[in-house]
Amino acid sequence: MIKKLLLATLILVLVSVYWFKPLSAQTLPSEDEIKQLKNDPEAAHKLLQGAGKKRSTRRYKSQDIFGSSEQSSRDRQQAQLDSLRDLRARGGSANRYNAEFDSEFGDEFSSGNFDADGDFNKSDNEGKQPNRRSRREALRPFGYDLFRRTTDLTSPVELANAEDYVLGPGDNVIIYLWGRVERELNLTVDREGKVFVPPIGEMVVWGKTVSDFQTNLRNNLSAVYSEFKLNVTLGKIRSIRVYVVGEVNKPGAYTVSSLTTLFNALYEAGGPTERGSMRKIKLLRGGNLKQEIDLYDFLARGDNSIDVRLKSGDAIFIPIVGPQVAVEGEVKRPAIYELRGDETGSDILTLAGGATAEGYLRKVTVERVVEKDEPRLLDVDLDTNSESYDESFVIQAGDHVTVQTMYDVQRNYVAVGGMVKHAGRFERSEGLTLKELLQRAQIRPEDVYFERLNVFRTYPDNHKEMLAFNLSDLLQDTTGPSQSLTLMDRDSVHIYSIEVIERTKHVSIGGEVRNPGEYLLYEGMTLGDIIFLAGNMNRAAYLNRAEIAHTDSLGVVTISYVDLASDLKDQVKLNEDDNVSVRQIPEWELNRRVWIEGEVLFPGEYTLSSRNETLWSALKRTGGFTDVAFPAGLVLERKSISGSTFSQNLNRLVQSSGELREDSLGQIREVDPVRFNKESLDRIILDMARLIESNGQEGDLTLQPGDKIYVPQIPPGVSVLGAVGATGTIRYEPKKRLSYYLDRAGGYTRQADKDGVRLMRADGRVFSGGSAKKKTVELGDAIIVPTEIKKDKNVMQSVSSVVSIISGLATSVFIITKL
């Protein structure tokens, strides 16, 4: 009786979990809420009905990510838009006059290149004028690339002779004497600046040049020797410490050769940064300004006389760059230049290498920012041959100078492009006709579309018109509109090619040919021609019938058949878009092979004699089994089985057949999904005992190409695996059941699933449960004892659930009693 009460109580508790679980999570209402519920019974009823839903909503509500994701998406889109605008600003500022592109782009009409509509007057950036900032960023500051390249202008280490070299402590001098006296002296200047020269003694050389030292030495030796000659050369020279500071790429102290010059030191330090000045480099010696160097003298005019030799302790200081001006357009060296003083417009043009042959100097555009950051556009005449030449125009910091091309204001020309020998611009003389222009341009002799040419005309108000004419009529001595058409300024004529206007016709071939695919349709092309172009037919081609599918202009498909064994293939004409199919000989298959390995007399590769050859026939061709063969364990693998399971989608069907369970939130999940291995289906289970006893009459199987057959050796016994005392192989005893071998293996372990025991035969058959225990174990069998799956019991969680239920019940009773 007590057990029945406990069972009923347990069932009641479990049912209550689902009914009152939402209420169990509530907190007790306040006194004000209770008073309100007393006055409003309907509200109390709604509270009891909807408390669970409200609590559940508050408890299980997922994070509100939609608003934040939309905001973050907008932020990402804005960031991408800003990045795209910046990229366009940088990329759109590509200037065809930039020095980097001068060699790549020339006159766009030299080769007859036109826009898609034949209008050569259209600009690629029509209506998209790059702004001042983007155009300025496209230019590079002048001169800085000199220090970015690998050069050989590094500091010298040794020098054979330098007559103007000033000697100092640490220098090595070599003295050669010949004549009545022959001597070689290798001397080093000591810290006091002296050298000891035998036989005349010490000589002070500090501060003297090599030439002066040689003269003094000759005078002193003349008092000792007569009729001799003298030569002094430098050996190892001393090192000095110099400093390169300021706006330089690699500032710091450098230990260099005493022959190092200022240019050498700048190369060692990587040159000025783009924030550093190129025109006011200062050489400081002893704290005083020794010299100010303007590198533009060297870069623009090649004047290296400004280079000076350094002394120990010298400091090279590179200040911040001074005012700059950008020069672009039709100049030979477009770049950003640093101003030194009151340079005029002509000075800046000279610094930029002067104007190109296409430069139009009578209208040079200067963009200038005046006071209060107001931009201003100035047109300046810098042509020295012009009457309005402004030689006093002074360039200011931040100016952007653009030299326009003369073609922007060019008139009195026409152009022709396309299938002509001499495409490009031509001078338009008064009364020039279309035919006269084509005679000067010379139409090409091949691939010309004579049915039409186009004349693109641009009127002074910039509206455009296209005129079409027949080229054949134009070239003949006939009268018509094209013969008398007089060309206007900026007219452009375009001659088209046949390939561009007329579509290319194709035919295709597939099937048993060497190179199937699509081929051009030639005039009078036959079926034999396309077979030849496709590399002829393969050996497996079915010659009795080839299929030709023809599609007419209405889309109707007509099928015809041709005997390839006859000469008809050379008489059948092909039409556009015909599709030829050369079929394969029915049931054609070369080298239908199987592999038989293991304990047979002649193992190896065998070619099937027919499509119906069986396993028993193939085994007889091997000479039969060996004395140690175990035919009952024969393994036959067929890879095509796993491939067919994939095409039948069996793996998804097996996986979807697993157990499904609904959790407390109403979500469906899979419990213990079925693990599917398609390769395990490759083995075919055979009853070899039946096959052998019937001499191949019963249980035989037709082989397929690619089958692999393996005949194992006689096994040593019966294998016992899984949850037993000791896994291993036990000696076979005839007519023994499962329990016999389990006892020999130590019996079941505590985790063994006794009801799930499986008996696997050598031929692949499996028995489980009670049927396995009733079977007689045979040689080569395997006994598998699985592990039992046990579920953990969480006592505390069960107690917590009960407490939650009681709390929910108490809340409900409390509310009802207060009403």
Disulfide bonds with the S-S distance in Angstrom:
none
